[in-house]
Amino acid sequence: MKQPPAGTAEKIAKMSFSAVYPMLLAKVEKKGRTKSELDQVIEWLTGYDEAALGEVVAGDVTYAEFFEGATLNPNAKLITGVICGYRVEELEDPLVQQCRYLDKLVDELAKGKAMEKILRAA
């Protein structure tokens, strides 16, 4: 199992979610997807509702705080595949795995995958 280098979790933990969100949004909008779709994906993964997500984006919340406040969707374990050179289902650090879950969902959204498949609908 290939794992990210030591210190990766600490770097991710300190990143500001409000600084990353505009990059996620730009990535999906460049591919013709919408802010509403991005928010739907984030809300599905984290359990944040629209108001709570808006507060997080407007605030100074780190990735660690963002995921600490989240209620991860039970179907998040169905997110598999390679992102940033690592298999998301094999990542050992919970924060790194949760961050990569989000990255994987955003990539799928940007690639035009159907929302039902992105949200791992039964």
Buried (B, 14 or more C-beta within 10 A) or exposed (E): EEEBEEEBBEEBBEBBBBEBBEEBBEBBBEEEBEEEBBBBBBBBBBBBEEEBBEEBBEEEBBBBBBBEBBEBBEEBEEBEEBBBEBEBBEBEBEBBBBBBBBBBBBBBBBEEEEBEEBBBEE
